Each structure stands twice: as structure tokens, then as C-alpha cells.
Amino acid sequence: MELTVGVGSGATALAGDGLATADMVLNIGPQHPSTHGVLRLRLVVDGERVVSAEPIIGYMHRGAEKLFEVRDYRQILMLANRHDWLSAFSNELGVALAVERMMGIEVPDRATWLRTLLAELNRVLNHLMFLGSYPLEIGAITPMFYAFRERETIQAVMEEASGGRMHYMFNRVGGVKEEVPAGWTSRARQAVADVRRRMADIEKIIRTNDIFLARTVGIGVLEKDVAAAYGASGPVARASGLDFDLRRDEPYLAYGELTEVLEVVTRTAGDCHARFEILLDQVHVSLNLADACLDRLSTVGGPVNVRLPKVVRAPEGHTYAWTENPLGINGYYLVSRGEKTPWRLKLRTASYANVQALATLLPGTLLPDLVAILGSMFFVVGDVDK
């Protein structure tokens, strides 16, 4: 902790009508005090009020973009899988889409519908983690048990299909790894129905809880224009009134055929509670999308991937593939010189853009509200320290 001389609320003490104070510099982190991962915040506080905040990143030393440049396209899928460890399937998907676009590969219909289904199930898993961990960070332990019960239900079917619990490695350039096991779609449909039925338990104990409302309503308001200026996306941006979702506005996979089911949930308050409610409501939307995909899979047959050459080489050129990941827009800018490794693969992550807004969001707030605001920004530090 470092004490600096400054002008605070007691600046009029020399006139005899105030109490002399000094601004204090506090380092929150990087010892993992309350956030998801290793983030450091350099705060200047006047009493219990935050005067300024500087997010300091880079403690995880990921270096993903440089590692991409010395891996072939099959290996890159494994690395990309991990930068947001709660959105692994969607991370893989963006790389596969970029390479397929460069190579002019047409993915089989069944693979497209399987990808859409698994992307939505992965979205549910991501949101359930934050729906459980966010109340925990502000003192409510019970929602965590309910959220993990639902996560285990969905993870069981994800693991059966892919073999992985967090890092699925199910996408391949040209489709998916393999056909799902016999009877899997029935088990997936039952899992979706079970989670939908039991979501009322989570909502009952959180959505109208007086203590939770007092800690979140009106706290950490992110204005719409500020969210847009920082490039925020996903639930954080939509809670501030930015009505933008790539699944609807620039459809990929099978989302163009799901417009009747796909509802983009928005709020205008922009506070902690609005961001939390967005996640709750989006779980229901994703479950509806999963049911629609399962209905379509029952009528779509055929292969789930295409035959590739032994060495995958993207032709010379460049492309940008972006997807609506659970936490917001995830983009890969791929530049190829015709080799088996990319010349450049730039990663645009949702968490990186969302965390930038903390420098504007935190000043003026009280220290007791700091953790409530941090948790409501829904970021994964591996997605920041890319």
C-alpha cells in the first residue's frame, strides 16, 4: 500500500471548517482477491470513494497470438480453445470458420447444426457459472450449488459428445470431430428440459432477493455511449441498451434459420442487476435454440466433416471471422502466406474490451460496491491476457 499526498474532501481544513485527508493508492491484486483470474487494479481512493481506477493486465503471460504463428491449423484449434476457458467450444469455432472461409470449404449441413447446438449449450454453461459465482462474490453461497447442478446436467451431454468437460476439441476444419453417439440427441433433449424446469429455483432465490437487489440495482451504471466507445459487447453491452447480436445481425452457422426462436435480450439500466438479468434471460433463449437445433438434427443426415489433405494450408490472403461468444464478440483476423501456419492470427476477445470500461466505470463508486461491479462485468482473465 502506498500513501500519496493529494487534495481530498478535507481540503478546506486550513480554513478551520474541515478534516484534513489524503488520497490513498490501493493495489487490488494481482493475488486473486475476488475476481475470476489474476487482474490488478490500481485505485486512488478518497476515504471509501474511488477517485480513479487503472486496470493493469498481463500477469498470466499467455502469448497466444505468437504461439498461433508457429502451430499448424489443427494445433491452433487446441490453443484457441483455452483463452476463455468458459467458452471453449465457441473459441474453437471462430478459428475453424476463418480457415474454412480461406480454403473455400463448404461444411456439411449436419455439422453446421451440431455446431450451432453445441455453441448454445456452451453458452448455457458459461452463463450458469457467472449466475452462481456472482452472487457468491457478494455474500450469497446458495445460488452456486443450484447453478452447478444445472452445469453438471449440460456438461454430461457435452462430455459424452466430445470427450472433454471444459476443453472440448470437437471442432475441426471442415466440420466436427465425429458423429455424436447413438441416442445422444434424446439425452441432450432431456438435459435441456431438466435445466429449463429447474431454472425457476435459481431465479426464485436471486432475482427478487432484497439483499441482492440492494447490492446491485443502480450500482455500476455503464452508460450506452460509454459501452459503445469502449467496444463492449455481449451481455455487458446489451444491459446498457446496445441492441447488437451477431447471431441475428450477421448470421453464421444455422442462426439465419432460427430467427423465430432467437430473441436478443436487452436492458437499458446498465447497472449490475441489469447485467445479471441479461444472463438469466439468455439462458432461456439458448435452451430454446438448443431445442430447435435438436428438432432439425432429427431430419438432417449425412457426414459431419469433409476429407482434408494431410497438411492443411490456407491460401494466401486474409479474412476476419467473428462470432457471438457467450461473453461478447470474439474475432480472429487471419493472414496467410500459403503455408501450413498462419503468418498472423490476431485475436479480438470480448473480455479484453469489456474490462477497459472499468477505468470509467469505477471512479465515483464506493469501495463496498467495487467487487459487485467487478463481478458483473463477466470477464475471464485468460481472455484478457491473450
C-alpha positions in Angstrom: 0.0 0.0 0.0 1.3 3.4 -0.9 0.2 6.8 0.6 0.4 9.8 -1.6 -0.2 13.5 -0.9 -3.3 14.8 -2.5 -6.3 17.0 -2.2 -9.4 15.3 -0.8 -12.6 16.2 0.9 -10.7 17.9 3.7 -9.0 20.5 1.5 -10.8 23.2 3.4 -9.2 22.2 6.7 -6.8 25.1 6.6 -9.8 27.4 6.9 -10.8 25.5 10.0 -14.0 24.0 8.7 -13.0 20.6 7.6 -10.9 17.5 8.3 -7.5 17.1 6.6 -7.3 14.0 4.4 -5.0 12.5 1.8 -5.8 10.3 -1.2 -4.6 6.8 -0.9 -3.3 4.5 -3.6 -4.5 0.9 -3.2 -3.4 -2.1 -5.3 -6.2 -4.6 -5.6 -4.5 -7.8 -6.8 -2.9 -9.5 -8.5 -3.3 -12.0 -5.7 -6.8 -13.1 -6.9 -8.8 -11.3 -4.2 -12.3 -11.6 -5.7 -12.3 -11.7 -9.5 -12.1 -14.5 -12.0 -8.3 -14.8 -12.6 -5.4 -12.6 -12.0 -6.2 -9.0 -12.5 -4.7 -6.0 -10.8 -6.5 -2.7 -10.2 -4.6 0.4 -9.2 -7.1 2.6 -7.3 -6.8 6.0 -5.9 -9.4 6.4 -3.1 -10.6 9.3 -1.0 -12.0 7.8 2.1 -14.2 5.0 0.8 -14.8 6.6 -2.6 -12.8 5.6 -5.7 -11.2 8.6 -7.4 -9.6 6.8 -10.2 -9.0 3.2 -11.4 -6.4 1.7 -13.7 -6.9 -1.9 -14.7 -3.4 -3.5 -15.1 -3.3 -6.7 -17.1 -0.7 -9.2 -18.4 0.0 -11.3 -15.3 -0.9 -14.6 -17.0 1.7 -14.4 -19.8 -0.5 -16.2 -22.3 1.2 -15.1 -25.6 -1.5 -16.9 -27.6 -1.2 -14.8 -30.8 2.6 -15.6 -31.1 2.0 -19.2 -30.4 -0.6 -19.4 -33.2 2.1 -18.4 -35.7 4.2 -21.5 -35.1 1.4 -24.0 -35.0 -0.5 -25.6 -37.9 -4.2 -25.0 -38.2 -5.1 -28.2 -36.4 -2.9 -27.3 -33.4 -4.2 -23.8 -33.3 -7.7 -25.1 -32.5 -6.3 -26.6 -29.3 -4.6 -23.3 -28.2 -7.6 -21.1 -29.2 -9.8 -23.4 -27.1 -8.3 -22.1 -23.9 -8.2 -18.3 -23.8 -11.7 -18.1 -22.4 -11.9 -21.4 -20.6 -15.7 -21.0 -20.1 -16.4 -20.6 -23.8 -14.1 -23.3 -25.2 -16.4 -24.6 -28.0 -17.0 -21.1 -29.3 -13.3 -20.3 -29.3 -12.5 -23.3 -31.5 -15.4 -22.4 -33.8 -14.0 -19.0 -34.8 -10.7 -20.4 -35.9 -12.4 -23.2 -37.9 -14.7 -20.7 -39.6 -11.8 -18.4 -40.6 -9.8 -21.3 -42.1 -12.8 -22.7 -43.9 -13.6 -19.3 -45.4 -10.0 -19.0 -46.7 -10.0 -22.5 -48.1 -13.5 -22.3 -49.6 -14.7 -25.3 -47.7 -18.4 -26.0 -47.6 -19.3 -27.6 -44.3 -21.9 -30.4 -44.3 -25.4 -29.4 -43.0 -25.4 -31.8 -40.2 -22.1 -30.5 -38.9 -23.5 -26.9 -39.1 -26.5 -27.8 -36.9 -24.3 -29.8 -34.5 -22.0 -26.8 -34.1 -25.0 -24.4 -33.5 -26.4 -26.8 -30.9 -23.2 -27.2 -29.0 -22.4 -23.5 -29.2 -25.7 -22.8 -27.4 -25.1 -25.5 -24.8 -21.7 -24.0 -24.2 -23.4 -20.5 -23.8 -25.7 -22.0 -21.1 -22.6 -23.5 -19.3 -20.8 -20.1 -19.4 -23.8 -18.2 -18.1 -24.6 -20.6 -15.3 -21.0 -20.3 -14.0 -21.5 -16.5 -13.6 -25.0 -16.9 -12.3 -23.6 -18.9 -9.5 -20.3 -17.1 -8.9 -21.6 -13.6 -9.0 -23.9 -13.9 -6.0 -21.1 -15.8 -4.2 -18.8 -12.8 -4.6 -21.3 -10.5 -2.8 -22.1 -13.0 0.0 -24.7 -15.4 -1.3 -23.4 -19.0 -1.4 -26.7 -20.9 -2.1 -27.0 -20.0 -5.8 -23.6 -21.6 -6.6 -25.0 -25.0 -5.6 -28.0 -24.6 -7.8 -26.0 -23.3 -10.8 -23.5 -26.2 -10.6 -26.3 -28.7 -10.5 -27.5 -27.4 -13.9 -24.0 -27.1 -15.2 -23.4 -30.8 -14.5 -26.5 -31.8 -16.3 -25.4 -30.0 -19.5 -21.8 -30.9 -19.1 -22.7 -34.6 -19.1 -24.1 -34.4 -22.6 -21.2 -32.2 -23.8 -18.7 -34.7 -22.4 -20.5 -37.6 -24.0 -20.3 -36.0 -27.4 -16.8 -34.6 -27.3 -14.9 -36.4 -24.6 -14.0 -33.2 -22.8 -15.5 -31.3 -19.9 -14.0 -27.9 -20.4 -11.8 -28.1 -23.4 -14.0 -29.9 -25.9 -11.8 -30.0 -29.0 -14.8 -31.0 -31.1 -14.5 -28.6 -34.0 -12.3 -29.4 -36.9 -11.5 -27.5 -40.1 -14.4 -28.8 -42.3 -16.8 -29.8 -39.6 -16.7 -31.6 -36.3 -14.6 -34.4 -35.0 -17.1 -37.2 -35.3 -20.8 -38.2 -35.2 -22.5 -38.0 -31.8 -23.2 -41.3 -30.1 -26.4 -43.2 -30.7 -29.2 -41.9 -28.6 -27.3 -38.7 -27.7 -29.9 -36.3 -29.1 -32.6 -37.8 -26.8 -30.3 -37.4 -23.8 -29.5 -33.9 -24.8 -33.2 -33.0 -25.2 -33.9 -34.4 -21.7 -31.0 -32.4 -20.2 -32.3 -29.2 -21.8 -35.8 -29.9 -20.4 -34.4 -30.6 -16.9 -32.4 -27.4 -16.8 -35.3 -25.3 -18.2 -37.6 -26.7 -15.5 -35.2 -26.1 -12.6 -34.0 -22.6 -13.6 -37.0 -21.3 -11.7 -35.2 -22.4 -8.5 -32.3 -20.1 -9.3 -34.5 -17.2 -10.2 -36.6 -17.6 -7.1 -33.7 -17.2 -4.7 -31.9 -14.4 -6.6 -34.0 -12.3 -8.9 -36.2 -10.7 -6.2 -33.9 -11.2 -3.1 -33.9 -7.9 -1.2 -30.2 -8.0 -0.2 -29.2 -8.9 -3.8 -31.3 -6.1 -5.2 -29.8 -3.6 -2.7 -26.3 -4.6 -3.7 -26.9 -4.4 -7.5 -29.7 -2.1 -8.5 -28.4 1.3 -9.5 -24.8 0.2 -8.8 -22.1 0.4 -11.5 -24.1 2.0 -14.2 -22.4 1.7 -17.6 -24.0 4.3 -20.0 -24.8 3.2 -23.5 -22.5 5.6 -25.3 -19.6 4.7 -22.9 -20.1 1.0 -23.6 -20.1 1.6 -27.3 -16.9 3.8 -27.1 -15.0 1.1 -25.3 -16.1 -1.6 -27.7 -18.1 -3.5 -25.1 -20.2 -6.4 -26.4 -22.3 -9.3 -25.3 -24.4 -9.2 -22.1 -22.4 -6.2 -20.7 -23.3 -4.1 -23.7 -26.8 -5.3 -24.1 -27.5 -4.5 -20.5 -26.7 -0.9 -21.4 -29.1 -0.8 -24.3 -26.8 -1.7 -27.2 -29.1 -4.0 -29.3 -26.4 -5.9 -31.2 -26.0 -9.7 -31.5 -24.1 -11.2 -34.4 -26.3 -14.3 -34.4 -29.2 -12.0 -35.6 -27.4 -9.1 -37.2 -24.8 -11.1 -39.2 -25.9 -14.7 -39.0 -23.4 -17.6 -39.2 -23.8 -21.3 -38.7 -27.5 -22.1 -38.8 -28.7 -18.9 -36.9 -30.2 -17.5 -40.1 -32.8 -20.3 -40.0 -33.5 -19.7 -36.3 -34.8 -16.1 -36.4 -38.2 -17.1 -35.0 -36.6 -18.6 -31.9 -33.6 -16.2 -31.5 -34.5 -13.4 -29.1 -31.9 -10.7 -28.3 -32.4 -9.8 -24.7 -31.6 -6.2 -23.8 -32.0 -3.8 -20.8 -31.5 0.0 -20.5 -30.5 0.4 -16.9 -26.9 -0.6 -17.5 -26.3 -1.5 -13.8 -25.1 -4.6 -12.1 -28.6 -6.0 -11.8 -29.4 -5.4 -15.5 -26.2 -7.3 -16.5 -27.2 -10.2 -14.2 -30.7 -10.4 -15.5 -29.4 -10.5 -19.1 -27.6 -13.7 -18.2 -30.7 -15.2 -16.6 -32.9 -14.4 -19.6 -30.3 -15.5 -22.2 -30.1 -19.0 -20.6 -33.8 -19.5 -21.5 -33.2 -18.2 -25.1 -30.2 -20.6 -25.5 -32.3 -23.5 -24.3 -35.0 -22.7 -26.8 -32.4 -22.5 -29.6 -31.0 -25.9 -28.5 -34.4 -27.4 -28.7 -34.8 -26.0 -32.2 -31.4 -27.4 -33.3 -32.4 -30.8 -31.9 -35.6 -30.8 -33.9 -33.7 -30.0 -37.0 -31.0 -32.6 -36.4 -33.6 -35.3 -36.4 -34.3 -34.6 -40.1 -30.7 -33.8 -41.3 -28.4 -36.7 -42.0 -25.1 -37.2 -43.8 -21.5 -36.7 -42.9 -20.2 -34.4 -40.2 -16.9 -33.3 -41.8 -15.1 -33.2 -45.1 -12.0 -35.0 -46.1 -8.9 -32.8 -45.8 -5.4 -33.1 -47.2 -2.7 -34.5 -44.9 -1.3 -30.9 -44.5 -3.8 -28.1 -44.2 -2.6 -24.9 -46.0 -4.8 -21.8 -46.1 -4.2 -20.0 -49.5 -2.5 -16.6 -49.5 -4.8 -13.8 -48.3 -6.6 -12.6 -45.2 -10.0 -12.8 -43.6 -11.8 -11.9 -40.4 -14.2 -14.3 -38.7 -16.2 -13.1 -35.8 -18.7 -14.9 -33.6 -21.1 -14.1 -30.8 -19.3 -15.8 -27.9 -21.1 -16.1 -24.5 -19.2 -13.0 -23.2 -19.4 -10.9 -26.4 -17.8 -10.6 -29.8 -14.8 -12.8 -30.5 -12.9 -12.2 -33.7 -10.0 -13.8 -35.5 -8.1 -11.9 -38.1 -6.2 -14.4 -40.2 -3.4 -13.5 -42.6 -1.9 -16.4 -44.6 1.0 -16.7 -47.0 0.0 -20.1 -48.2 1.9 -22.0 -45.6 0.7 -24.6 -43.0 0.9 -22.0 -40.3 -0.7 -18.5 -40.3 1.6 -15.5 -40.9 -0.6 -13.6 -38.4 -3.6 -14.5 -36.4 -4.9 -11.6 -34.4 -7.4 -12.3 -31.6 -10.1 -9.9 -30.6 -11.6 -11.1 -27.3 -14.8 -10.0 -25.6 -13.3 -9.8 -22.1 -10.4 -7.5 -23.2 -12.8 -4.9 -24.5 -15.2 -5.2 -21.5 -12.5 -4.8 -18.9 -11.3 -1.5 -20.5 -14.6 0.1 -19.3 -13.6 -0.3 -15.6 -11.4 2.8 -15.9 -14.5 4.9 -16.5 -17.0 2.8 -14.5 -15.3 2.6 -11.1 -14.4 6.3 -10.4 -17.1 7.8 -8.1 -18.2 4.5 -6.7 -17.8 3.2 -3.1 -15.3 0.5 -2.1 -18.0 -1.8 -0.8 -19.5 -1.8 -4.3 -16.2 -2.5 -6.0 -16.5 -6.3 -6.0 -20.2 -6.1 -7.0 -19.2 -4.1 -10.1 -16.2 -6.2 -11.0 -18.1 -9.4 -10.8 -20.9 -8.0 -13.0 -18.6 -7.3 -15.9 -18.4 -11.0 -16.6 -14.8 -11.4 -17.9 -12.3 -14.3 -17.9 -8.8 -13.1 -17.3 -7.3 -15.6 -19.8 -9.5 -13.9 -22.4 -7.9 -10.6 -21.4 -4.3 -11.7 -21.1 -4.5 -13.3 -24.5 
